């Protein structure tokens, strides 16, 4: 169940309004009456009609932006906070064109966040029961865990026992993989296999030793494959050294248990760290 919402302003000068730990919902200075736009976003499904056959051909689908609408009620204490000061506080966090971050505290999911741009702020300023309707457009429609999940393990030879990586999100997510040197001999190749049977198989011509480690990220719009020098922090791009099995997508985690094999081909056993942020289609 959703228990709390926090808003963060892009303005460093925005005043902070904290909830009284001993207070009650009816004493909150800004009360949340309603939040729309937390359900999974309706997908845009593209089809093309056949020329002489009933039905249509599926050509692709995507999930557009998310629109979150907050209904806020100012509840002045008439001591430190008046209707006017609360109105200015709301404007400091929700001004059109202003970037904002919303963090939701859920009993089951924990802390998840989403980033957006304020589209509009409307209020019935002359009403006896004033309300603010705040519309936030979120280009990335998915909620993301605030803290990463981190797992560690050791590399295996091809055909060895994979590491089971549980993923509690309900939207596929990319992950970050870091391989560090543990013993000789050093590998000449590092491979990553997802699934058994194989759904993704990728090899990288690189090595890890006492002076450098390997790192890759499969998160969309932030993909990279690189070697990092431990002493100088110099980064070597390894995208030209990547071999992706025909038909294999970039590695991702799917909801449930995922069999992940980090392979070093009969070379020394090395250490790896895998981290990801769980993503959710709705709350």
Buried (B, 14 or more C-beta within 10 A) or exposed (E): EBEEEEBBBBEEEBEEBEEEEEEEEEEBBBBBEEBEBBEBBEEEEEEEEEEEEEEEEEEEEEBEEBBBBBBBBBBBEEEEBEEEBBBEBBBBBBBEEBEBBBBBBBEEBEBBBBBBBBBEBEBEEEEEEBBBBBBBBBEBBBBBBBEEBEBEBBBBEEEBEBBEBEBBBBBBBBBBBBBBBEEEEBBEBBBBBBBEEEBBBBBBEBBBBEEBBBBBBBBEEEEBBBBBEBEEEEEEEBEEBBEBBEEBEBBBBBBEEBBBBBBBBEBBEBBBBBBBBBBBBBB
